[in-house]
Amino acid sequence: MPEFTSDLPHHVTRQVRKSMRLEGTAGDIMLAARELYEAQGVAATSMAAIARKAGVTRSLVYYYFPDKQAVTDAVIDDYLEDVVESVSTWNELRAFGDTPSELKNCVAAFRRTLYTADGTPRPLIGVLEELGMRDRFATRAVRECVACIQDYIVSEYLAYRTIEIELVPETFGLLLFGIVGMMKAKPDITDEELATLIAQTLRLDMTVMDPPPWREHPDVPEER
């Protein structure tokens, strides 16, 4: 197993992405709407029902959201955060240098965002289909995931390994669209098989490396 030496290019501390979810009362209202949309559909959900579910007055709902479309937009943003957060959380928790195992873990995390354990699509899929924006959402989600990968994962990878592909963000975009499509077209494809496809496409260095001799995660206390 390759070990770190003193001539490494520089120390890299893993970056932690800030959550983009709504918080406070606005977040409570959005979550209430999300639950109702998933349970009974968007068209069947009124602003009054959202207020009751959130335990607030209807006037307070309108204080934070001028109309139902604004509430719906917030729900879509929360769905987007589900997808991007699955990638960023995996990155923050992954074991350094074990690309083969962690690549499979990344696929599993991404799959759990879209499908339940038995392969049933998550409720967000039904909501997006009712709104007629599943494809538009997929495009936006891929764009945001690629940005997350570029900002929080590729930069660290480049510190220790060489990227052997051209058009890096475009390749990641093509790959993510392909993963989602493959999960839909072949539901029984395994995480290991998808991980293999990713490794082949990105020409990843699958050599397992020892952890670095410095603290790589800013939230993990140094050992004494």
N, C-alpha and C positions, 0 to 999 in steps of 0.2 A: 504494500500500500504506500503510495507516495507520501512523503513527509514535507512539512514546511521548512524552509531554510531562511537564513537571515537576509537573503537578497531578494525577497519578495517585493513587488513594485510598491505597495503601500498597504497599510492596515485598512480594512473595510468593516465598518459597523453596519449591520443590517438596518435598513430604514423601516420605520413603522408608518404606515399610511393612516391618515386621520379619517375617521368615519364621516360620511356625508349624510347620515340619517337625520331626519327632523327630530328635535327633542322638545321637551316641555309639553304645553297644551297643544300646540300645533302638531306635534308628533303623536299625541294621544288621539286627536281627531283623525289624523291620517290613518293610524292603525285601526281605528274603529271602522272607517270606510273600507279599508282593505279587507277586514274580516267579513263585512257585509257583502262586498263585491264577490268574494270567493264563495260565500254561502248561498246567496240568492241572485247574484248577477248585478251588473252595473245599472241596467235600465230599471230594475225593480227597487233600487235603493234611492231613497230621497234624502235631502239635506236634513229633514226632521229626524229621520231614522238614524242618521249618522250622529246627530246631536244626542239622541237618547242613548245610543250605544256608547258614546264617549262620556256620558254623564255630565254634559254641559248644555247651556241654552243654545237655541238656534242662532241667536244674535251673536253669540261668542264664536260660533263656527264661521259666520260671515265676517267677523272681525279678522280672522286669520286667512280665510279663503273667500274671495269675492263671489265665486259661483261654484257649481258642481264640477265644472271642467278643471278648475284650479285644484280641487281636491283630487280628482282623477290623475292629474299631472303629478301630484305629490305621491300618489300610490305607485305610479309608473316609475318615478325616481327611486322609490324604496325597492321595487323589484330590481331595478338596475343595480342598486347597492348590494342586493343579495348576491348577484352574479360576480361583481367586481370584488366584493368582500371575500367570497370563497377563494379567490386567487390570492388576495393580499394576506388573509389569515393563514393560508397554507404556507406562504412565503415566510411569515413571521415565526411560525412554529417548526418549520422543517429542520431536519438534521443536516448540518453542513457537509458537503462533499459526497453524500450518498445519492448520487443522481438516479441510479436505477430504482431504488425503493421510493424516493421522494417524487419521482415522475409519476409513478403509479398512484401515490397518495394524492397528487394534484388532480389527476383524472377522476379519482373517486370523489374528491371534494367538489369538483365541477359537476359531476353527475348528480350528486345529492342535491344540488341546487335546483336541478331541473326535473328530477324523477325521484319517486319514493323507492324504498327497498325492493318492492315487487315490480318496479318498472312503470308504474302509473305516473303520468305527467303531474307535476305539482299544480295546485290551483291557479297559480299565476298564468299558466298556459291558457286556461279557459277564459280568464279575464282578458288577456291580450287578444284572443281570438274573437271574443264578443265585440271588442273595440275595433277589430279589423286592423290591428297594428302589430301582429306577431313578427312579420318580416322586418318592419321598421324598427321594432324593439331589438331584434337580433342584430341588426346593423349597428345600432347605437351601443349595444352591450359589447360587441366585438371591438368596436373602436375604443371604448373605455377600458376594456381588459388589456388590449394591446398597449395602451398608454401606461397602465399599471405595471405591466411586464417590463416595458422599456425603462420606467423610472425606478422600479424597486427590485428588479431581478436581473435584468441584463447587465446593469452597471456593476453588480457584484460579481456576476459570472465572468465578466471581462477582466476583472482584477486577477483572476487565477487561471483562466483558460482562454482559448482562442475561439472566436465564432467563425465558422468556416462557410457561412452562407452570405449571399448578397441580399439586398432589399429586406433587411431584417424585420421592420414592422409590417411590411406587406406580407412577408412569409408567415408571421404569426397570425395575421388576420385571416389569410387563406386557411391556415391550420385550424383555427378556432371554428370557422364556418364548417370545415370538414368534420371536425369532431362532433359538433351538434348534429350535422346531417347524418353521420354514421350511426350515432346513438339512436336516431329516429328510424333510419332504414334497416339497421341490424341491431335490435334491442338486446340480443344475447351476446353481443361483442363484449369481451372482458376488459377490465381496466388494464390488465397486463398487455393485452393486444393493442389497445389504444396507445399505451405508453411506448410500445415498440414502434408504432407508426410515427409517433412524435419524434422519437430519438432518431429514426431514419431520415425523416424530413428535415430536421434541424441539424443533422450530422453532429449530434452531441457527443462530447467526450464522456464516456460512461465509466471511466476509471474512478474508483472510490478513493477519496482523499481523507487524510486525518484532519481533525478539527484544527483551526488556527491557534497559535499560542497566545492569542489575545481575546478579549471579550468581544464577541461579534454582535451581540444583541444588547442595546442600551438599557433594557429593563431587567436584565439578568445581573444580579450582584456578583462581583468578582470573588473568586475563592480565596480564602486566606490560608 
